[in-house]
Amino acid sequence: MAFTVPAPGPYWITHSVHARHGGTTAGDIDLRVFVNDREVGVPLRCASADGLSFDRELGKLSTGDAIYVAVGPNGGNWADTFDLDFSVAR
């Protein structure tokens, strides 16, 4: 997912969760956050149906900067259905 910053200022990802539908039965999901080409924070791996938060400060951004939330399989690419929810706050 991508979000283009509409106005300069400090930004955060808030109210976030990513969770696997299958829990630990089929591996885990890798999640990473980027601002433009810079990774922000550490990658997270979720193997839980309960999910994990990935709230984080993104820093002071400029108009036109891009925020990316990238999700993919960690090793295996089967039964990788997941939930993803978050807000971008300024």
PDB file of N, CA, C and O in Angstrom, chain B, residues numbered from 101:
ATOM      1  N   MET B 101       0.840  -1.153   0.000  1.00  0.00           N
ATOM      2  CA  MET B 101       0.000   0.000   0.000  1.00  0.00           C
ATOM      3  C   MET B 101       0.896   1.230   0.000  1.00  0.00           C
ATOM      4  O   MET B 101       1.993   1.214   0.558  1.00  0.00           O
ATOM      5  N   ALA B 102       0.424   2.280  -0.622  1.00  0.00           N
ATOM      6  CA  ALA B 102       1.194   3.518  -0.684  1.00  0.00           C
ATOM      7  C   ALA B 102       0.312   4.707  -0.309  1.00  0.00           C
ATOM      8  O   ALA B 102      -0.889   4.717  -0.581  1.00  0.00           O
ATOM      9  N   PHE B 103       0.923   5.700   0.315  1.00  0.00           N
ATOM     10  CA  PHE B 103       0.252   6.930   0.707  1.00  0.00           C
ATOM     11  C   PHE B 103       1.182   8.074   0.361  1.00  0.00           C
ATOM     12  O   PHE B 103       2.350   8.057   0.747  1.00  0.00           O
ATOM     13  N   THR B 104       0.683   9.072  -0.364  1.00  0.00           N
ATOM     14  CA  THR B 104       1.475  10.247  -0.704  1.00  0.00           C
ATOM     15  C   THR B 104       1.161  11.359   0.287  1.00  0.00           C
ATOM     16  O   THR B 104      -0.001  11.701   0.503  1.00  0.00           O
ATOM     17  N   VAL B 105       2.202  11.919   0.885  1.00  0.00           N
ATOM     18  CA  VAL B 105       2.070  12.953   1.903  1.00  0.00           C
ATOM     19  C   VAL B 105       1.513  14.236   1.272  1.00  0.00           C
ATOM     20  O   VAL B 105       2.113  14.763   0.336  1.00  0.00           O
ATOM     21  N   PRO B 106       0.363  14.753   1.773  1.00  0.00           N
ATOM     22  CA  PRO B 106      -0.259  15.931   1.171  1.00  0.00           C
ATOM     23  C   PRO B 106       0.300  17.262   1.687  1.00  0.00           C
ATOM     24  O   PRO B 106       0.186  18.283   1.008  1.00  0.00           O
ATOM     25  N   ALA B 107       0.906  17.259   2.891  1.00  0.00           N
ATOM     26  CA  ALA B 107       1.404  18.498   3.490  1.00  0.00           C
ATOM     27  C   ALA B 107       2.605  18.165   4.367  1.00  0.00           C
ATOM     28  O   ALA B 107       2.672  17.078   4.941  1.00  0.00           O
ATOM     29  N   PRO B 108       3.549  19.090   4.476  1.00  0.00           N
ATOM     30  CA  PRO B 108       4.734  18.803   5.289  1.00  0.00           C
ATOM     31  C   PRO B 108       4.398  18.728   6.777  1.00  0.00           C
ATOM     32  O   PRO B 108       3.443  19.345   7.248  1.00  0.00           O
ATOM     33  N   GLY B 109       5.208  17.954   7.506  1.00  0.00           N
ATOM     34  CA  GLY B 109       5.038  17.855   8.950  1.00  0.00           C
ATOM     35  C   GLY B 109       5.447  16.501   9.465  1.00  0.00           C
ATOM     36  O   GLY B 109       5.877  15.641   8.695  1.00  0.00           O
ATOM     37  N   PRO B 110       5.316  16.298  10.780  1.00  0.00           N
ATOM     38  CA  PRO B 110       5.625  14.997  11.369  1.00  0.00           C
ATOM     39  C   PRO B 110       4.487  14.010  11.105  1.00  0.00           C
ATOM     40  O   PRO B 110       3.314  14.374  11.178  1.00  0.00           O
ATOM     41  N   TYR B 111       4.836  12.775  10.803  1.00  0.00           N
ATOM     42  CA  TYR B 111       3.845  11.737  10.499  1.00  0.00           C
ATOM     43  C   TYR B 111       4.128  10.482  11.313  1.00  0.00           C
ATOM     44  O   TYR B 111       5.263  10.212  11.705  1.00  0.00           O
ATOM     45  N   TRP B 112       3.045   9.712  11.561  1.00  0.00           N
ATOM     46  CA  TRP B 112       3.109   8.452  12.293  1.00  0.00           C
ATOM     47  C   TRP B 112       2.197   7.442  11.620  1.00  0.00           C
ATOM     48  O   TRP B 112       1.253   7.809  10.920  1.00  0.00           O
ATOM     49  N   ILE B 113       2.486   6.173  11.838  1.00  0.00           N
ATOM     50  CA  ILE B 113       1.515   5.109  11.582  1.00  0.00           C
ATOM     51  C   ILE B 113       0.913   4.772  12.942  1.00  0.00           C
ATOM     52  O   ILE B 113       1.636   4.509  13.903  1.00  0.00           O
ATOM     53  N   THR B 114      -0.426   4.784  13.015  1.00  0.00           N
ATOM     54  CA  THR B 114      -1.124   4.539  14.274  1.00  0.00           C
ATOM     55  C   THR B 114      -2.237   3.511  14.080  1.00  0.00           C
ATOM     56  O   THR B 114      -2.600   3.186  12.949  1.00  0.00           O
ATOM     57  N   HIS B 115      -2.769   3.010  15.172  1.00  0.00           N
ATOM     58  CA  HIS B 115      -3.904   2.066  15.159  1.00  0.00           C
ATOM     59  C   HIS B 115      -3.652   0.911  14.187  1.00  0.00           C
ATOM     60  O   HIS B 115      -4.546   0.504  13.445  1.00  0.00           O
ATOM     61  N   SER B 116      -2.429   0.396  14.203  1.00  0.00           N
ATOM     62  CA  SER B 116      -2.051  -0.613  13.210  1.00  0.00           C
ATOM     63  C   SER B 116      -2.161  -2.028  13.761  1.00  0.00           C
ATOM     64  O   SER B 116      -2.005  -2.269  14.958  1.00  0.00           O
ATOM     65  N   VAL B 117      -2.436  -2.957  12.846  1.00  0.00           N
ATOM     66  CA  VAL B 117      -2.415  -4.384  13.163  1.00  0.00           C
ATOM     67  C   VAL B 117      -2.194  -5.166  11.874  1.00  0.00           C
ATOM     68  O   VAL B 117      -2.747  -4.831  10.827  1.00  0.00           O
ATOM     69  N   HIS B 118      -1.385  -6.202  11.965  1.00  0.00           N
ATOM     70  CA  HIS B 118      -1.322  -7.181  10.888  1.00  0.00           C
ATOM     71  C   HIS B 118      -1.378  -8.554  11.531  1.00  0.00           C
ATOM     72  O   HIS B 118      -0.710  -8.815  12.531  1.00  0.00           O
ATOM     73  N   ALA B 119      -2.191  -9.436  10.938  1.00  0.00           N
ATOM     74  CA  ALA B 119      -2.452 -10.747  11.531  1.00  0.00           C
ATOM     75  C   ALA B 119      -2.628 -11.781  10.443  1.00  0.00           C
ATOM     76  O   ALA B 119      -3.112 -11.480   9.352  1.00  0.00           O
ATOM     77  N   ARG B 120      -2.228 -13.007  10.751  1.00  0.00           N
ATOM     78  CA  ARG B 120      -2.417 -14.148   9.832  1.00  0.00           C
ATOM     79  C   ARG B 120      -3.775 -14.779  10.087  1.00  0.00           C
ATOM     80  O   ARG B 120      -4.161 -14.960  11.242  1.00  0.00           O
ATOM     81  N   HIS B 121      -4.492 -15.110   9.054  1.00  0.00           N
ATOM     82  CA  HIS B 121      -5.763 -15.824   9.235  1.00  0.00           C
ATOM     83  C   HIS B 121      -5.531 -17.217   9.792  1.00  0.00           C
ATOM     84  O   HIS B 121      -6.290 -17.682  10.642  1.00  0.00           O
ATOM     85  N   GLY B 122      -4.477 -17.891   9.313  1.00  0.00           N
ATOM     86  CA  GLY B 122      -4.218 -19.273   9.710  1.00  0.00           C
ATOM     87  C   GLY B 122      -3.384 -19.421  10.962  1.00  0.00           C
ATOM     88  O   GLY B 122      -3.025 -20.542  11.325  1.00  0.00           O
ATOM     89  N   GLY B 123      -3.065 -18.340  11.628  1.00  0.00           N
ATOM     90  CA  GLY B 123      -2.197 -18.437  12.804  1.00  0.00           C
ATOM     91  C   GLY B 123      -0.871 -19.065  12.446  1.00  0.00           C
ATOM     92  O   GLY B 123      -0.274 -18.704  11.432  1.00  0.00           O
ATOM     93  N   THR B 124      -0.397 -19.994  13.251  1.00  0.00           N
ATOM     94  CA  THR B 124       0.919 -20.607  13.032  1.00  0.00           C
ATOM     95  C   THR B 124       0.870 -21.823  12.124  1.00  0.00           C
ATOM     96  O   THR B 124       1.886 -22.500  11.967  1.00  0.00           O
ATOM     97  N   THR B 125      -0.274 -22.127  11.518  1.00  0.00           N
ATOM     98  CA  THR B 125      -0.398 -23.364  10.739  1.00  0.00           C
ATOM     99  C   THR B 125       0.329 -23.314   9.408  1.00  0.00           C
ATOM    100  O   THR B 125       0.570 -24.369   8.823  1.00  0.00           O
ATOM    101  N   ALA B 126       0.689 -22.149   8.902  1.00  0.00           N
ATOM    102  CA  ALA B 126       1.293 -22.099   7.564  1.00  0.00           C
ATOM    103  C   ALA B 126       2.404 -21.062   7.453  1.00  0.00           C
ATOM    104  O   ALA B 126       2.580 -20.461   6.394  1.00  0.00           O
ATOM    105  N   GLY B 127       3.150 -20.845   8.519  1.00  0.00           N
ATOM    106  CA  GLY B 127       4.257 -19.908   8.427  1.00  0.00           C
ATOM    107  C   GLY B 127       3.905 -18.542   8.960  1.00  0.00           C
ATOM    108  O   GLY B 127       3.035 -18.397   9.819  1.00  0.00           O
ATOM    109  N   ASP B 128       4.595 -17.534   8.439  1.00  0.00           N
ATOM    110  CA  ASP B 128       4.379 -16.188   8.943  1.00  0.00           C
ATOM    111  C   ASP B 128       4.429 -15.156   7.823  1.00  0.00           C
ATOM    112  O   ASP B 128       4.823 -15.452   6.695  1.00  0.00           O
ATOM    113  N   ILE B 129       4.020 -13.936   8.166  1.00  0.00           N
ATOM    114  CA  ILE B 129       3.934 -12.828   7.229  1.00  0.00           C
ATOM    115  C   ILE B 129       4.982 -11.785   7.613  1.00  0.00           C
ATOM    116  O   ILE B 129       5.110 -11.426   8.783  1.00  0.00           O
ATOM    117  N   ASP B 130       5.718 -11.309   6.634  1.00  0.00           N
ATOM    118  CA  ASP B 130       6.752 -10.297   6.825  1.00  0.00           C
ATOM    119  C   ASP B 130       6.159  -8.939   6.462  1.00  0.00           C
ATOM    120  O   ASP B 130       5.532  -8.804   5.411  1.00  0.00           O
ATOM    121  N   LEU B 131       6.349  -7.923   7.324  1.00  0.00           N
ATOM    122  CA  LEU B 131       5.847  -6.573   7.065  1.00  0.00           C
ATOM    123  C   LEU B 131       6.985  -5.578   7.223  1.00  0.00           C
ATOM    124  O   LEU B 131       7.761  -5.649   8.177  1.00  0.00           O
ATOM    125  N   ARG B 132       7.077  -4.644   6.270  1.00  0.00           N
ATOM    126  CA  ARG B 132       8.093  -3.595   6.307  1.00  0.00           C
ATOM    127  C   ARG B 132       7.456  -2.262   5.959  1.00  0.00           C
ATOM    128  O   ARG B 132       6.490  -2.204   5.198  1.00  0.00           O
ATOM    129  N   VAL B 133       8.008  -1.182   6.526  1.00  0.00           N
ATOM    130  CA  VAL B 133       7.511   0.170   6.275  1.00  0.00           C
ATOM    131  C   VAL B 133       8.662   0.995   5.685  1.00  0.00           C
ATOM    132  O   VAL B 133       9.790   0.954   6.175  1.00  0.00           O
ATOM    133  N   PHE B 134       8.350   1.738   4.631  1.00  0.00           N
ATOM    134  CA  PHE B 134       9.334   2.592   3.971  1.00  0.00           C
ATOM    135  C   PHE B 134       8.786   4.009   3.822  1.00  0.00           C
ATOM    136  O   PHE B 134       7.581   4.201   3.661  1.00  0.00           O
ATOM    137  N   VAL B 135       9.668   4.990   3.877  1.00  0.00           N
ATOM    138  CA  VAL B 135       9.380   6.351   3.430  1.00  0.00           C
ATOM    139  C   VAL B 135      10.313   6.586   2.264  1.00  0.00           C
ATOM    140  O   VAL B 135      11.534   6.589   2.420  1.00  0.00           O
ATOM    141  N   ASN B 136       9.733   6.781   1.102  1.00  0.00           N
ATOM    142  CA  ASN B 136      10.495   6.826  -0.154  1.00  0.00           C
ATOM    143  C   ASN B 136      11.318   5.543  -0.238  1.00  0.00           C
ATOM    144  O   ASN B 136      10.729   4.463  -0.276  1.00  0.00           O
ATOM    145  N   ASP B 137      12.640   5.605  -0.270  1.00  0.00           N
ATOM    146  CA  ASP B 137      13.447   4.384  -0.359  1.00  0.00           C
ATOM    147  C   ASP B 137      14.146   4.030   0.960  1.00  0.00           C
ATOM    148  O   ASP B 137      15.048   3.193   0.982  1.00  0.00           O
ATOM    149  N   ARG B 138      13.726   4.668   2.054  1.00  0.00           N
ATOM    150  CA  ARG B 138      14.337   4.448   3.375  1.00  0.00           C
ATOM    151  C   ARG B 138      13.410   3.595   4.239  1.00  0.00           C
ATOM    152  O   ARG B 138      12.250   3.947   4.457  1.00  0.00           O
ATOM    153  N   GLU B 139      13.939   2.458   4.733  1.00  0.00           N
ATOM    154  CA  GLU B 139      13.138   1.614   5.627  1.00  0.00           C
ATOM    155  C   GLU B 139      13.050   2.286   6.995  1.00  0.00           C
ATOM    156  O   GLU B 139      14.044   2.792   7.516  1.00  0.00           O
ATOM    157  N   VAL B 140      11.843   2.283   7.570  1.00  0.00           N
ATOM    158  CA  VAL B 140      11.590   2.923   8.857  1.00  0.00           C
ATOM    159  C   VAL B 140      11.267   1.829   9.875  1.00  0.00           C
ATOM    160  O   VAL B 140      10.291   1.096   9.714  1.00  0.00           O
ATOM    161  N   GLY B 141      12.079   1.721  10.912  1.00  0.00           N
ATOM    162  CA  GLY B 141      11.860   0.698  11.931  1.00  0.00           C
ATOM    163  C   GLY B 141      12.352  -0.654  11.473  1.00  0.00           C
ATOM    164  O   GLY B 141      12.951  -0.798  10.407  1.00  0.00           O
ATOM    165  N   VAL B 142      12.085  -1.635  12.299  1.00  0.00           N
ATOM    166  CA  VAL B 142      12.529  -2.999  12.007  1.00  0.00           C
ATOM    167  C   VAL B 142      11.419  -3.770  11.304  1.00  0.00           C
ATOM    168  O   VAL B 142      10.239  -3.499  11.527  1.00  0.00           O
ATOM    169  N   PRO B 143      11.791  -4.738  10.448  1.00  0.00           N
ATOM    170  CA  PRO B 143      10.766  -5.599   9.847  1.00  0.00           C
ATOM    171  C   PRO B 143      10.065  -6.403  10.938  1.00  0.00           C
ATOM    172  O   PRO B 143      10.676  -6.752  11.948  1.00  0.00           O
ATOM    173  N   LEU B 144       8.790  -6.692  10.733  1.00  0.00           N
ATOM    174  CA  LEU B 144       8.029  -7.502  11.685  1.00  0.00           C
ATOM    175  C   LEU B 144       7.568  -8.781  11.014  1.00  0.00           C
ATOM    176  O   LEU B 144       7.202  -8.781   9.839  1.00  0.00           O
ATOM    177  N   ARG B 145       7.589  -9.878  11.771  1.00  0.00           N
ATOM    178  CA  ARG B 145       7.062 -11.148  11.282  1.00  0.00           C
ATOM    179  C   ARG B 145       5.915 -11.553  12.195  1.00  0.00           C
ATOM    180  O   ARG B 145       6.060 -11.592  13.417  1.00  0.00           O
ATOM    181  N   CYS B 146       4.784 -11.851  11.589  1.00  0.00           N
ATOM    182  CA  CYS B 146       3.604 -12.226  12.369  1.00  0.00           C
ATOM    183  C   CYS B 146       3.168 -13.641  12.000  1.00  0.00           C
ATOM    184  O   CYS B 146       2.952 -13.947  10.828  1.00  0.00           O
ATOM    185  N   ALA B 147       3.043 -14.495  13.007  1.00  0.00           N
ATOM    186  CA  ALA B 147       2.527 -15.844  12.821  1.00  0.00           C
ATOM    187  C   ALA B 147       1.316 -16.055  13.720  1.00  0.00           C
ATOM    188  O   ALA B 147       1.014 -17.184  14.110  1.00  0.00           O
ATOM    189  N   SER B 148       0.625 -14.971  14.047  1.00  0.00           N
ATOM    190  CA  SER B 148      -0.452 -15.016  15.024  1.00  0.00           C
ATOM    191  C   SER B 148      -1.764 -14.526  14.434  1.00  0.00           C
ATOM    192  O   SER B 148      -1.795 -13.527  13.715  1.00  0.00           O
ATOM    193  N   ALA B 149      -2.838 -15.226  14.737  1.00  0.00           N
ATOM    194  CA  ALA B 149      -4.159 -14.739  14.350  1.00  0.00           C
ATOM    195  C   ALA B 149      -4.567 -13.536  15.193  1.00  0.00           C
ATOM    196  O   ALA B 149      -5.440 -12.765  14.795  1.00  0.00           O
ATOM    197  N   ASP B 150      -3.935 -13.372  16.362  1.00  0.00           N
ATOM    198  CA  ASP B 150      -4.200 -12.206  17.212  1.00  0.00           C
ATOM    199  C   ASP B 150      -3.583 -10.937  16.641  1.00  0.00           C
ATOM    200  O   ASP B 150      -4.101  -9.843  16.865  1.00  0.00           O
ATOM    201  N   GLY B 151      -2.496 -11.068  15.914  1.00  0.00           N
ATOM    202  CA  GLY B 151      -1.870  -9.937  15.240  1.00  0.00           C
ATOM    203  C   GLY B 151      -0.866  -9.178  16.080  1.00  0.00           C
ATOM    204  O   GLY B 151      -0.745  -9.382  17.288  1.00  0.00           O
ATOM    205  N   LEU B 152      -0.148  -8.293  15.397  1.00  0.00           N
ATOM    206  CA  LEU B 152       0.861  -7.429  15.999  1.00  0.00           C
ATOM    207  C   LEU B 152       0.629  -5.999  15.536  1.00  0.00           C
ATOM    208  O   LEU B 152       0.149  -5.763  14.428  1.00  0.00           O
ATOM    209  N   SER B 153       0.975  -5.049  16.396  1.00  0.00           N
ATOM    210  CA  SER B 153       0.930  -3.641  16.021  1.00  0.00           C
ATOM    211  C   SER B 153       2.246  -3.261  15.336  1.00  0.00           C
ATOM    212  O   SER B 153       3.309  -3.760  15.704  1.00  0.00           O
ATOM    213  N   PHE B 154       2.168  -2.381  14.344  1.00  0.00           N
ATOM    214  CA  PHE B 154       3.384  -1.838  13.744  1.00  0.00           C
ATOM    215  C   PHE B 154       3.375  -0.310  13.790  1.00  0.00           C
ATOM    216  O   PHE B 154       3.923   0.349  12.906  1.00  0.00           O
ATOM    217  N   ASP B 155       2.745   0.251  14.833  1.00  0.00           N
ATOM    218  CA  ASP B 155       2.763   1.707  15.032  1.00  0.00           C
ATOM    219  C   ASP B 155       4.208   2.186  15.061  1.00  0.00           C
ATOM    220  O   ASP B 155       5.078   1.526  15.630  1.00  0.00           O
ATOM    221  N   ARG B 156       4.459   3.338  14.446  1.00  0.00           N
ATOM    222  CA  ARG B 156       5.805   3.904  14.471  1.00  0.00           C
ATOM    223  C   ARG B 156       5.807   5.345  14.013  1.00  0.00           C
ATOM    224  O   ARG B 156       4.934   5.777  13.260  1.00  0.00           O
ATOM    225  N   GLU B 157       6.798   6.080  14.476  1.00  0.00           N
ATOM    226  CA  GLU B 157       7.027   7.448  14.022  1.00  0.00           C
ATOM    227  C   GLU B 157       7.742   7.391  12.674  1.00  0.00           C
ATOM    228  O   GLU B 157       8.706   6.643  12.505  1.00  0.00           O
ATOM    229  N   LEU B 158       7.263   8.186  11.719  1.00  0.00           N
ATOM    230  CA  LEU B 158       7.865   8.216  10.389  1.00  0.00           C
ATOM    231  C   LEU B 158       8.803   9.399  10.202  1.00  0.00           C
ATOM    232  O   LEU B 158       9.590   9.423   9.256  1.00  0.00           O
ATOM    233  N   GLY B 159       8.727  10.375  11.093  1.00  0.00           N
ATOM    234  CA  GLY B 159       9.598  11.546  11.016  1.00  0.00           C
ATOM    235  C   GLY B 159       8.911  12.719  10.336  1.00  0.00           C
ATOM    236  O   GLY B 159       7.735  12.657   9.978  1.00  0.00           O
ATOM    237  N   LYS B 160       9.670  13.780  10.171  1.00  0.00           N
ATOM    238  CA  LYS B 160       9.156  14.978   9.490  1.00  0.00           C
ATOM    239  C   LYS B 160       9.260  14.746   7.982  1.00  0.00           C
ATOM    240  O   LYS B 160      10.352  14.577   7.438  1.00  0.00           O
ATOM    241  N   LEU B 161       8.110  14.740   7.324  1.00  0.00           N
ATOM    242  CA  LEU B 161       8.062  14.445   5.894  1.00  0.00           C
ATOM    243  C   LEU B 161       7.675  15.681   5.103  1.00  0.00           C
ATOM    244  O   LEU B 161       7.113  16.634   5.641  1.00  0.00           O
ATOM    245  N   SER B 162       7.986  15.645   3.822  1.00  0.00           N
ATOM    246  CA  SER B 162       7.693  16.750   2.909  1.00  0.00           C
ATOM    247  C   SER B 162       6.530  16.391   1.999  1.00  0.00           C
ATOM    248  O   SER B 162       6.238  15.214   1.789  1.00  0.00           O
ATOM    249  N   THR B 163       5.874  17.396   1.465  1.00  0.00           N
ATOM    250  CA  THR B 163       4.812  17.179   0.483  1.00  0.00           C
ATOM    251  C   THR B 163       5.354  16.319  -0.656  1.00  0.00           C
ATOM    252  O   THR B 163       6.425  16.597  -1.196  1.00  0.00           O
ATOM    253  N   GLY B 164       4.613  15.278  -1.017  1.00  0.00           N
ATOM    254  CA  GLY B 164       5.017  14.408  -2.112  1.00  0.00           C
ATOM    255  C   GLY B 164       5.812  13.184  -1.682  1.00  0.00           C
ATOM    256  O   GLY B 164       5.990  12.263  -2.480  1.00  0.00           O
ATOM    257  N   ASP B 165       6.300  13.147  -0.432  1.00  0.00           N
ATOM    258  CA  ASP B 165       6.965  11.933   0.044  1.00  0.00           C
ATOM    259  C   ASP B 165       5.974  10.781  -0.001  1.00  0.00           C
ATOM    260  O   ASP B 165       4.766  10.986   0.113  1.00  0.00           O
ATOM    261  N   ALA B 166       6.489   9.571  -0.166  1.00  0.00           N
ATOM    262  CA  ALA B 166       5.640   8.388  -0.232  1.00  0.00           C
ATOM    263  C   ALA B 166       5.893   7.488   0.961  1.00  0.00           C
ATOM    264  O   ALA B 166       7.041   7.215   1.313  1.00  0.00           O
ATOM    265  N   ILE B 167       4.807   7.026   1.587  1.00  0.00           N
ATOM    266  CA  ILE B 167       4.855   6.063   2.677  1.00  0.00           C
ATOM    267  C   ILE B 167       4.370   4.735   2.105  1.00  0.00           C
ATOM    268  O   ILE B 167       3.296   4.662   1.508  1.00  0.00           O
ATOM    269  N   TYR B 168       5.169   3.689   2.292  1.00  0.00           N
ATOM    270  CA  TYR B 168       4.819   2.356   1.788  1.00  0.00           C
ATOM    271  C   TYR B 168       4.735   1.368   2.945  1.00  0.00           C
ATOM    272  O   TYR B 168       5.598   1.355   3.823  1.00  0.00           O
ATOM    273  N   VAL B 169       3.700   0.545   2.942  1.00  0.00           N
ATOM    274  CA  VAL B 169       3.588  -0.586   3.848  1.00  0.00           C
ATOM    275  C   VAL B 169       3.596  -1.822   2.956  1.00  0.00           C
ATOM    276  O   VAL B 169       2.672  -2.044   2.174  1.00  0.00           O
ATOM    277  N   ALA B 170       4.658  -2.625   3.085  1.00  0.00           N
ATOM    278  CA  ALA B 170       4.856  -3.789   2.222  1.00  0.00           C
ATOM    279  C   ALA B 170       4.686  -5.069   3.029  1.00  0.00           C
ATOM    280  O   ALA B 170       5.218  -5.193   4.133  1.00  0.00           O
ATOM    281  N   VAL B 171       3.936  -6.026   2.468  1.00  0.00           N
ATOM    282  CA  VAL B 171       3.666  -7.290   3.136  1.00  0.00           C
ATOM    283  C   VAL B 171       3.992  -8.427   2.180  1.00  0.00           C
ATOM    284  O   VAL B 171       3.679  -8.360   0.992  1.00  0.00           O
ATOM    285  N   GLY B 172       4.622  -9.473   2.707  1.00  0.00           N
ATOM    286  CA  GLY B 172       4.931 -10.633   1.882  1.00  0.00           C
ATOM    287  C   GLY B 172       5.141 -11.869   2.726  1.00  0.00           C
ATOM    288  O   GLY B 172       5.191 -11.783   3.953  1.00  0.00           O
ATOM    289  N   PRO B 173       5.266 -13.035   2.075  1.00  0.00           N
ATOM    290  CA  PRO B 173       5.490 -14.268   2.811  1.00  0.00           C
ATOM    291  C   PRO B 173       6.924 -14.320   3.327  1.00  0.00           C
ATOM    292  O   PRO B 173       7.831 -13.744   2.726  1.00  0.00           O
ATOM    293  N   ASN B 174       7.113 -14.995   4.415  1.00  0.00           N
ATOM    294  CA  ASN B 174       8.457 -15.199   4.946  1.00  0.00           C
ATOM    295  C   ASN B 174       8.880 -16.621   4.619  1.00  0.00           C
ATOM    296  O   ASN B 174       8.724 -17.527   5.438  1.00  0.00           O
ATOM    297  N   GLY B 175       9.407 -16.811   3.439  1.00  0.00           N
ATOM    298  CA  GLY B 175       9.889 -18.137   3.047  1.00  0.00           C
ATOM    299  C   GLY B 175       8.903 -18.886   2.177  1.00  0.00           C
ATOM    300  O   GLY B 175       9.173 -19.087   0.993  1.00  0.00           O
ATOM    301  N   GLY B 176       7.772 -19.306   2.717  1.00  0.00           N
ATOM    302  CA  GLY B 176       6.782 -20.053   1.955  1.00  0.00           C
ATOM    303  C   GLY B 176       5.692 -19.143   1.424  1.00  0.00           C
ATOM    304  O   GLY B 176       5.365 -18.133   2.047  1.00  0.00           O
ATOM    305  N   ASN B 177       5.133 -19.490   0.290  1.00  0.00           N
ATOM    306  CA  ASN B 177       4.100 -18.643  -0.301  1.00  0.00           C
ATOM    307  C   ASN B 177       2.788 -19.418  -0.465  1.00  0.00           C
ATOM    308  O   ASN B 177       2.194 -19.422  -1.544  1.00  0.00           O
ATOM    309  N   TRP B 178       2.346 -20.068   0.600  1.00  0.00           N
ATOM    310  CA  TRP B 178       1.072 -20.782   0.584  1.00  0.00           C
ATOM    311  C   TRP B 178       0.264 -20.378   1.815  1.00  0.00           C
ATOM    312  O   TRP B 178       0.828 -20.128   2.880  1.00  0.00           O
ATOM    313  N   ALA B 179      -1.035 -20.317   1.667  1.00  0.00           N
ATOM    314  CA  ALA B 179      -1.948 -20.016   2.775  1.00  0.00           C
ATOM    315  C   ALA B 179      -1.524 -18.769   3.536  1.00  0.00           C
ATOM    316  O   ALA B 179      -1.516 -18.771   4.767  1.00  0.00           O
ATOM    317  N   ASP B 180      -1.175 -17.711   2.827  1.00  0.00           N
ATOM    318  CA  ASP B 180      -0.666 -16.487   3.454  1.00  0.00           C
ATOM    319  C   ASP B 180      -1.729 -15.389   3.555  1.00  0.00           C
ATOM    320  O   ASP B 180      -1.400 -14.209   3.429  1.00  0.00           O
ATOM    321  N   THR B 181      -2.980 -15.749   3.775  1.00  0.00           N
ATOM    322  CA  THR B 181      -4.007 -14.717   3.928  1.00  0.00           C
ATOM    323  C   THR B 181      -3.772 -13.970   5.237  1.00  0.00           C
ATOM    324  O   THR B 181      -3.333 -14.552   6.229  1.00  0.00           O
ATOM    325  N   PHE B 182      -4.071 -12.680   5.224  1.00  0.00           N
ATOM    326  CA  PHE B 182      -3.782 -11.853   6.392  1.00  0.00           C
ATOM    327  C   PHE B 182      -4.739 -10.683   6.464  1.00  0.00           C
ATOM    328  O   PHE B 182      -5.396 -10.336   5.482  1.00  0.00           O
ATOM    329  N   ASP B 183      -4.809 -10.071   7.653  1.00  0.00           N
ATOM    330  CA  ASP B 183      -5.524  -8.824   7.868  1.00  0.00           C
ATOM    331  C   ASP B 183      -4.504  -7.714   8.032  1.00  0.00           C
ATOM    332  O   ASP B 183      -3.431  -7.927   8.596  1.00  0.00           O
ATOM    333  N   LEU B 184      -4.837  -6.534   7.541  1.00  0.00           N
ATOM    334  CA  LEU B 184      -3.961  -5.381   7.648  1.00  0.00           C
ATOM    335  C   LEU B 184      -4.829  -4.139   7.844  1.00  0.00           C
ATOM    336  O   LEU B 184      -5.763  -3.894   7.081  1.00  0.00           O
ATOM    337  N   ASP B 185      -4.505  -3.361   8.877  1.00  0.00           N
ATOM    338  CA  ASP B 185      -5.240  -2.132   9.128  1.00  0.00           C
ATOM    339  C   ASP B 185      -4.296  -1.135   9.786  1.00  0.00           C
ATOM    340  O   ASP B 185      -3.497  -1.508  10.645  1.00  0.00           O
ATOM    341  N   PHE B 186      -4.384   0.129   9.387  1.00  0.00           N
ATOM    342  CA  PHE B 186      -3.557   1.170   9.982  1.00  0.00           C
ATOM    343  C   PHE B 186      -4.083   2.530   9.553  1.00  0.00           C
ATOM    344  O   PHE B 186      -4.862   2.647   8.607  1.00  0.00           O
ATOM    345  N   SER B 187      -3.637   3.554  10.271  1.00  0.00           N
ATOM    346  CA  SER B 187      -3.927   4.948   9.916  1.00  0.00           C
ATOM    347  C   SER B 187      -2.619   5.700   9.796  1.00  0.00           C
ATOM    348  O   SER B 187      -1.653   5.394  10.494  1.00  0.00           O
ATOM    349  N   VAL B 188      -2.588   6.684   8.912  1.00  0.00           N
ATOM    350  CA  VAL B 188      -1.464   7.607   8.819  1.00  0.00           C
ATOM    351  C   VAL B 188      -1.913   8.903   9.467  1.00  0.00           C
ATOM    352  O   VAL B 188      -2.924   9.482   9.072  1.00  0.00           O
ATOM    353  N   ALA B 189      -1.157   9.364  10.470  1.00  0.00           N
ATOM    354  CA  ALA B 189      -1.535  10.558  11.232  1.00  0.00           C
ATOM    355  C   ALA B 189      -0.469  11.624  11.095  1.00  0.00           C
ATOM    356  O   ALA B 189       0.720  11.338  10.953  1.00  0.00           O
ATOM    357  N   ARG B 190      -0.937  12.876  11.143  1.00  0.00           N
ATOM    358  CA  ARG B 190      -0.035  14.036  11.118  1.00  0.00           C
ATOM    359  C   ARG B 190      -0.338  14.891  12.318  1.00  0.00           C
ATOM    360  O   ARG B 190       0.296  15.928  12.513  1.00  0.00           O
TER     361      ARG B 190
END
